[in-house]
């Protein structure tokens, strides 16, 4: 076989197809917090469609559900837990607490 013809042959790699993150029975709804929380980062941002491995329609429905849950205060707009931990341990706040006592 010529070298020129070999380059066009597809390599036969074995790969395992990943399961879709949303099963057919799952309802994409703002009340389904266990489903919605899988598509939010630690910072509270909505993860991209490429990271989630969702279809375009599923990503739109997830985005709408997350935004509805945020408006209804079921989800925070930002996840600032780490930020609050850092501000408590600073020297400025500890010196202010010492003055108040």
N, C-alpha and C positions, 0 to 999 in steps of 0.2 A: 504494500500500500504506500502511496506517495506521502511525503510529509505534508504537502499542501492539503490533502484530503483529511489527514488526521486532525488538523486543527479545528475542523468544523464538527467533529463528532462530539456529542455531549458526554461529559463524564457521568458515570452512573454512581452517584453518591446516595447512600441510604440515609434517609432523614425521617425523623419521627414528627408527625404532624401534631401540633399543639391543639389542645382542646380549646374551644371558644370560651372566653371568660363569662359570657352570659348564656345560660342554657335556654332552651325553648320555653320552659315553664316559668322562668323568672319574669316578673312584671317590673318594668322600669317606671318607678313611681317615687315621688318625693318622700313617701312614708316608709319605703323599703330602705332603711338606713344601713343594713348589713350589705346590701348591694352597692349603694352609693358610696360608702366609705372606702370601697376597694379602688375607686377611680379618683381619689383625692390624695395629693402628696402630703408629706409630713408638715409642710408649710401651709397647707390648706388650699393649694392651687389645684385646678382641674388638670389631670394628666392628658397628654395628647393622644390622638387616635392611634398613632403608630406605636406608642408605648402600651396602650390598652389592648391593642389588637381587636378593635371594634370596627364594625361597618360604619359607613357615614350616617346612616339613619339611627343606629344605636348610639353613636357619639352625640348626635343632636339631642336625642331623648334623654341621655344621661346629663348633658349640660343643662337642659331645661329643668330636670328634676333637682339637680344640685342647687341651681339658682332659686328655685321655689323653696327648697328646704332652708336655704340661707335667709330668705326673706321672712319665713315663718319662725325663725330662730331655732330651727332644729339642728342646723350646722353653723359654726362660726364662719365669718367672712375671712378671718385670719386666725392662724394657730400661733399664738405668741407665748406659749408656755416657756420655751427656752429663753425668750427675751426677759420675762419676768424673773426667772431664776438668776440671770446675769445681773440685773439691776439691784437685786437684794444683796448680792455679795460684794458690791463695790464699796470702797472705803468711804466715799462721800456719804452714802446713806447710813452706814454703820456709825459714823461720827455724829450725824444728826440725831440718831436714836440715843446716843450716849448723852447728848446735850439736853434732850427732853427729859431724861430721868432725873 
